[in-house]
Each structure stands twice: as structure tokens, then as C-alpha cells.
Amino acid sequence: MKPKFLRLVETRLFPLDSDYLVDQAEDGRVLDRIELLPYAPNWWDLEEEIDLAWHLLMLVSGLLHPDEALRQLDELEDLISSLRKAITTFILKTRGYFSLQPLYSLCQALGSPLHYLPITLEMLRYETGNEWLDVTGEDGSLPFDHMSLCWREKDLDFLTHTFRAAQNIEYQARILIDWVKLDLDTHMWETLSLLERAYMAE
């Protein structure tokens, strides 16, 4: 398999470990299996790197154990006390996890950007149903690792289709995050209020 083809796949279709595959190809080895790279962010390792809007949504998403969520919340600066208290109350009330089904029902009638709140929380929880975004462990491994994906048309089509779907989910999440960042205090209050309503509707 030619290095140029591998680079084109990486740049135009989906992420893969092209350096490893190119080395294998140049050594004359047969490339049967498609070697992919972990794609989804390791949210639990990013508390020092993600911006505040992402961080606040992560804390109320149900991804973290309540004690860890409260620890991270306590360390955040530049957060008004009333919002900090409301987030603390929500984390304690839900004990760190809640069903997203009532939230989907509430958000169906909403326009962008809050319409994208459920899928954003699913992305943070690794529960999107998309193999690129749902990791199988803290090492960032992919659900693909348990599949036998080879260099055949149906597998290439599958990987391309699922990666485009992952990019669409990320695009929707970014719309929500950008909106929260426009007026963090006000928009996070609106988001939290919607989460409260969904939790009470369970």
C-alpha cells in the first residue's frame, strides 16, 4: 500500500496511525488491519486545559464521581458564588448521574443552541453511540479496537461515515459551548435550570 494513499485517507476520510502504517508499508509488510488513533478527548485528564464553559458542563454532565466534580468546582476561579452554589446543589442532588431521556424531551421544542445540550452531555459521557467518540477505557482506546477492520471498501465506508457523524456531533456541541461562552453566568444558569427541570421529570 502506497504512503501517498495512506496520507490521503488520513487527511480526507478519517484519522489513522499513518506514521506506523507508512513504516510498515516501506518495510514491505502486508497491511491487513487498519490501525486507528484514539480520537475522543480524555475529559478526566483535561481539567487544567479545557476552557471554563466545557469544564462547567463536564462537572454537571455525570461523567465524574460527585466528590471529584465538587473538588474540581472548588478549585475553579472567576465563578460567581451563586452559580457555584447552584452547581454544587445540582451535583449533590443528582449524585453525579441522571437520565438524559427527559432532557431530550424538553429540548425537542427548543431551538439552537440549547437543542444541542443532550448530545453535548452524551459526548462528555462517551454515550453518543458513535465509535469515534465513545472510548472503552481511560487509556482512550476505541470501540474499533474490538473489530476486525481491514482495507476493504465496506470497512473504509463504515469508518468514513462514522467519522463524519462524529464531526457533526462535535459541531453541534461547539454551537452550544460557544453560546455558553458568550455570557457564561447567564447562559450557564439557563443550562442548569433546564437540567434541573429534566432531573425533576425523571
ZIGIVEN-V207737 format. One record per helix or strand. SS is the DSSP state (~ for helix, > for strand). FROM is the first residue (numbers start at 1). TO is the last residue. If there is no record, write none. Layout:
# ZIGIVEN-V207737
SS/FROM/TO ; SS/FROM/TO
This chain:
# ZIGIVEN-V207737
~/3/12 ; ~/18/26 ; >/33/33 ; ~/43/45 ; ~/52/61 ; ~/66/75 ; ~/81/94 ; ~/101/107 ; ~/114/125 ; >/135/135 ; >/142/142 ; ~/143/146 ; >/150/150 ; ~/153/182 ; ~/184/200
